Amino acid sequence: MLAIAAASRETYSVQSFVLGAALAVALLTPALADARELRSFTDLVNDANEAAPPDPDLVIPMPPPPPTPAEKRLNELVQAGREWRIETLRGPVHVWIPASYDAKTAATVVFVHGYWVDVDQAWTDYRLPQQFALSGINAMFIVPEAPYSKRTPLAWPSLRALVAAVAANIDVHVPTKRLVAMGHSGAYRTLAVWLANEGLDTVVLLDAVYGEYSFVPWMRESKERRLVNIAYETGRFSDYMHRMLPSTKRVDGLPLEGLPDGRVIYAKTDVGHWQLVTDGVAIPLALRAIGVPMLDDAPMDVPLGLPQRCDKINTPDPSVAAIEPPASVLPPE
């Protein structure tokens, strides 16, 4: 009885004329110890609820906050442009161009997402059209499906086939002057394969150097090529790679006024692995640094950065490691 009382947090008074103080202590001490091992029905129910995934139909999402003036401006720019979602046998492909897009001087920019998201989640949760609009560059932006994990095969091993698929499914001309590949995290697998494409002239790595150093010989083959590397948790690998590229211009952080001019740029930041693709700074900042012509109506008056979202998004848990590179590819200390 005393054990049950202790477990349910109820209090019973023990009259001194029935039990002496010594007897009360003797009886209560083992009871309290046993209570630590007893579990109430509420505990068991709560544990069951924690073990089972929540029913999404029962979750009431928080309404999104009203857009800031900067968000409203970017949303207007996105809506003024044109957007496609192309269904292919290799997964969906998203495409966006700004309203003042000019194919004659534009670049083709292909963004490849990393692990633990699919292309539709990345397009929406990363607010990619808004980030592309914020960059202000004259480009056609293509976002294809990519591996969900390190065990998932490449969705698009051929960059040429991807661009051809886009060209066959939209009613505007695809740029032919510049071809840029930008990738986050596990996207390095796709980008490394795409280096064989002779038309590729620029690679942007967003925390994506995980023991993959084929970007070094690719850069050495032509002085016309560009490499921008922004690192957070891949600093050790990036340091090793850039020691092999002595012309690297190193930057501490992400300067909002812009990255320096250079063929090889290496920026180290502490903003976070997932924040690199969600905060609206790294992506437009890198795109402005690759020598693509700016639009006449580029939103240069809009500061870099997107407000943090309060509504539910599918961004992976930041405590989850991006990948686990093999020990054999670790650079020397």
C-alpha positions in Angstrom: 0.0 0.0 0.0 2.8 2.4 0.8 4.5 1.5 -2.5 1.4 2.3 -4.4 0.9 5.6 -2.6 4.5 6.6 -3.3 4.2 5.7 -6.9 1.0 7.7 -7.4 2.5 10.6 -5.6 -0.3 10.6 -3.0 0.6 11.5 0.6 -0.6 9.6 3.7 0.0 10.8 7.2 1.1 8.2 9.7 0.0 8.9 13.2 2.8 8.9 15.7 0.7 6.9 18.2 0.5 4.0 15.6 4.0 4.0 14.3 7.0 5.4 15.9 9.4 7.5 13.9 11.9 4.7 13.6 9.3 2.2 12.3 8.0 4.8 9.8 11.4 5.3 8.4 12.1 1.6 8.2 8.8 1.0 6.3 9.0 4.0 4.0 12.6 3.6 2.9 12.2 0.3 1.0 8.8 1.5 -0.3 10.4 4.6 -1.9 13.1 2.5 -3.4 10.5 0.1 -4.9 8.6 3.0 -6.2 11.5 4.0 -8.5 11.0 0.7 -10.2 7.2 1.0 -10.5 5.7 2.6 -13.6 2.2 4.1 -13.8 -0.2 3.4 -16.6 0.3 7.0 -17.7 4.0 6.3 -18.1 3.3 3.3 -20.2 0.9 5.2 -22.4 3.3 8.0 -22.9 6.1 5.6 -23.8 3.8 4.0 -26.4 3.0 7.3 -27.9 6.7 8.2 -28.1 7.6 4.9 -29.8 4.8 5.3 -32.4 5.2 8.0 -35.1 2.7 10.8 -34.8 -0.3 10.6 -37.2 0.2 13.6 -39.6 -3.6 13.9 -39.9 -3.8 14.7 -36.2 -1.1 17.3 -36.2 -2.3 20.9 -36.6 0.4 22.8 -38.4 1.2 26.3 -37.3 0.1 29.0 -39.8 3.1 30.5 -41.6 4.0 34.0 -40.4 3.2 36.9 -42.8 6.0 37.5 -45.3 8.6 40.2 -44.6 9.0 43.0 -47.2 12.1 41.2 -48.5 10.2 37.9 -48.8 7.3 39.6 -50.5 9.7 41.2 -53.1 11.4 37.8 -53.7 8.0 36.1 -54.0 7.0 38.6 -56.6 10.2 38.0 -58.6 9.6 34.3 -58.5 6.0 34.6 -59.6 7.1 37.0 -62.4 9.4 34.4 -63.8 8.5 31.0 -65.2 8.6 27.6 -63.5 8.3 24.0 -64.7 8.1 20.7 -62.9 9.0 18.0 -65.4 8.2 14.3 -64.7 10.9 12.0 -66.0 11.7 8.3 -65.6 14.6 9.5 -63.3 12.4 11.6 -61.1 11.0 15.1 -61.1 13.0 18.0 -62.4 12.3 21.6 -61.4 13.2 24.5 -63.6 12.9 28.3 -63.0 13.9 31.3 -65.1 13.6 35.0 -64.1 11.3 37.3 -66.0 14.1 39.1 -67.7 15.9 35.9 -68.7 18.0 36.2 -71.9 19.2 32.8 -73.2 21.8 34.5 -75.4 23.9 35.6 -72.4 22.5 33.3 -69.6 24.1 30.4 -67.8 22.6 27.0 -67.0 22.9 26.4 -63.3 22.1 22.9 -62.0 21.6 22.6 -58.3 21.9 19.1 -56.7 20.5 18.5 -53.3 22.1 16.3 -50.7 21.0 13.3 -48.6 17.8 12.8 -46.6 15.6 15.0 -48.8 14.0 14.5 -52.3 13.9 17.1 -55.0 10.4 18.4 -54.2 11.3 18.8 -50.5 14.5 20.7 -51.4 12.7 22.9 -53.9 10.1 24.0 -51.3 11.8 23.7 -48.0 15.0 25.4 -49.1 13.0 28.1 -50.9 15.3 27.6 -54.0 13.3 29.8 -56.4 13.6 32.7 -53.9 17.3 32.1 -53.5 17.8 31.9 -57.2 15.9 35.2 -57.6 18.0 36.8 -54.8 21.2 35.9 -56.7 20.2 38.3 -59.5 22.1 36.4 -62.2 20.8 35.7 -65.7 20.5 32.0 -65.6 18.2 29.0 -66.1 18.1 27.1 -62.8 17.6 23.3 -63.0 17.1 21.1 -59.9 16.9 17.4 -60.6 16.3 14.4 -58.3 19.4 13.1 -56.6 20.4 10.2 -54.2 18.5 10.2 -51.0 21.3 8.3 -49.2 24.8 7.0 -49.9 23.3 3.7 -50.9 21.0 5.2 -53.4 22.3 5.1 -57.1 22.7 8.3 -59.0 19.5 9.6 -60.6 21.3 11.5 -63.3 24.8 10.1 -64.1 24.8 12.1 -67.3 24.6 15.9 -67.1 24.2 16.1 -70.9 21.1 13.8 -70.7 19.6 16.0 -67.9 20.0 19.2 -69.9 18.6 17.5 -73.0 15.6 16.3 -71.0 14.9 19.9 -69.9 15.3 21.3 -73.4 12.8 18.8 -74.7 10.1 19.7 -72.2 10.1 23.5 -72.0 9.3 26.1 -74.6 12.3 28.4 -74.1 15.9 28.1 -75.2 18.4 26.5 -72.9 21.6 28.6 -72.5 24.7 27.3 -74.3 27.5 29.6 -73.1 28.0 28.6 -69.4 27.3 25.3 -67.5 27.4 25.5 -63.7 26.9 22.6 -61.2 26.2 23.4 -57.6 25.8 20.7 -55.0 25.2 20.3 -51.3 26.6 17.6 -49.0 26.1 14.1 -50.6 25.7 15.8 -54.0 29.5 15.4 -54.4 28.9 11.9 -55.8 26.8 13.3 -58.7 29.1 16.3 -59.3 32.2 14.1 -59.4 30.7 12.1 -62.2 29.7 15.2 -64.1 33.2 16.5 -64.3 33.6 14.3 -67.5 31.2 16.7 -69.3 33.4 19.0 -71.4 30.8 21.8 -71.2 31.0 22.1 -67.5 33.0 25.2 -66.5 32.1 25.9 -62.9 31.5 23.8 -59.8 30.1 25.2 -56.5 30.5 22.9 -53.5 28.3 23.6 -50.4 29.9 21.5 -47.6 30.4 18.7 -50.1 34.1 17.8 -50.0 34.0 14.4 -48.4 37.3 12.8 -49.5 36.4 13.4 -53.2 39.4 15.2 -54.7 38.8 14.7 -58.4 37.9 18.4 -58.5 41.7 19.1 -58.3 42.8 17.6 -61.6 39.6 18.9 -63.2 40.6 22.5 -62.2 44.2 22.0 -63.3 43.1 20.9 -66.8 41.8 24.4 -67.8 42.4 27.9 -66.6 38.9 28.8 -67.7 37.3 26.7 -65.0 36.0 28.0 -61.6 35.6 26.4 -58.2 33.8 27.8 -55.2 33.9 25.8 -52.0 32.0 26.8 -48.9 32.8 24.4 -46.0 31.3 23.9 -42.5 31.9 20.3 -41.4 34.1 19.4 -44.3 36.9 21.8 -43.3 39.5 19.0 -42.8 38.9 17.6 -46.3 38.7 21.1 -47.8 41.9 22.2 -46.3 43.6 19.2 -47.8 42.1 19.8 -51.2 43.0 23.4 -51.4 46.6 22.8 -50.4 46.7 21.2 -53.9 45.3 24.4 -55.4 47.8 27.1 -54.5 45.8 29.8 -56.3 43.0 29.5 -53.8 41.6 32.7 -52.4 40.6 31.9 -48.8 37.7 33.7 -47.0 36.8 33.7 -43.4 33.0 33.5 -43.2 30.4 34.6 -45.7 30.9 38.3 -46.4 27.6 39.8 -47.3 29.3 42.4 -49.5 30.4 39.5 -51.8 33.1 36.9 -52.2 36.4 38.0 -53.8 37.2 37.7 -57.5 39.1 34.5 -58.2 39.2 31.3 -60.1 39.3 29.2 -56.9 37.5 30.5 -53.8 37.4 28.7 -50.4 35.2 30.0 -47.6 35.0 28.5 -44.2 31.9 29.3 -42.2 30.2 28.2 -38.9 26.6 28.8 -40.0 25.7 25.0 -40.0 25.6 22.2 -42.5 21.8 22.5 -43.3 21.7 26.3 -42.9 24.0 26.6 -45.9 21.1 25.7 -48.1 18.2 27.2 -46.2 19.4 30.6 -44.8 19.5 32.4 -48.2 23.1 33.6 -47.9 25.5 30.9 -49.2 23.6 30.0 -52.4 23.0 33.6 -53.8 26.5 34.7 -52.5 28.2 31.9 -54.4 26.2 32.4 -57.6 27.1 36.1 -57.6 30.8 35.1 -57.5 31.1 32.9 -60.7 31.1 35.6 -63.4 27.6 35.1 -64.7 26.0 38.4 -66.0 23.7 40.1 -63.6 20.1 41.0 -64.6 19.2 44.6 -65.1 16.5 44.2 -62.5 18.6 42.2 -60.1 17.3 42.7 -56.5 20.6 44.1 -55.2 18.7 46.3 -52.7 17.3 43.2 -51.0 19.8 42.0 -48.3 21.1 38.5 -48.4 19.3 36.0 -46.1 15.9 34.6 -45.7 13.9 34.9 -42.5 13.7 31.7 -40.4 10.6 29.8 -41.1 8.3 29.0 -38.2 6.0 26.6 -40.1 6.8 22.9 -40.4 9.4 22.0 -42.9 11.1 18.7 -43.7 14.7 19.8 -43.1 16.7 16.9 -41.7 17.7 16.7 -38.1 21.0 18.7 -37.9 22.3 16.2 -35.5 22.2 13.6 -38.3 25.6 13.3 -40.0 25.5 14.1 -43.7 27.6 11.1 -44.7 30.2 8.8 -43.2 33.2 8.9 -45.5 35.5 5.8 -45.6 38.4 6.1 -43.3 40.8 5.4 -46.2 40.0 8.8 -47.7 40.8 10.9 -44.7 43.7 13.3 -45.4 46.8 13.1 -43.2 46.8 15.2 -40.0 
